[in-house]
Structure formats: structure tokens, C-alpha cells
């Protein structure tokens, strides 16, 4: 009975750890060569309270390849032009 309770608690703990959020952003240095050890060192140094500090990574020369987007303000209109509103008095 004890082993069953222990097994269930281990399974629940693993399931909870598997459902936790994971930061899957990729980082690179533009126009610079770098090693995996360099990235790991900077990544570890920029971790604060289990979260990666973006400003710290940027200050060390890293650029996020796939940055996270935060939905702030109003949602974007899918029918709007990505270039913005047309300029009045245009050519045509």
C-alpha cells in the first residue's frame, strides 16, 4: 500500500513538472562568433527567480530569434494593412 501511494505521488509530481511553462526562445549574437559554453554561461548568469531576464541577455549582445509577444492593448485587426493607413494625396 505504501509503495502504491509513493508511486502515485511520484507520477503526480512528474506530471506537474511536465506541464510547467518552458521558455523555448532561441538566442543568437549577430555578426559575432560564439560558443555553446558562452551561451550557457550568459544564460545562467541572466536567470533570476527561475525566469530569464531579457534585458540582461540583450546587454550581453544576444538577440532573441523568436521573441515572445505579449498581447497588450487592443487586438490587431486582421484586415488592416501591415504598412498602416494610406497617405492622403497619393499618386493615384
Number of C-alpha atoms within 10 A of each C-alpha: 6 7 8 9 10 11 12 12 12 12 12 12 11 11 11 10 10 10 8 7 7 8 8 9 10 11 17 15 15 10 6 8 7 11 8 8 9 10 17 11 11 16 18 12 13 19 14 10 7 8 10 15 14 15 11 16 20 14 9 13 14 20 16 14 11 10 12 10 6 6 8 6 6 6 7 9 8 7 6 9 9 9 6 7 8 8 7 7 6 6 5 4
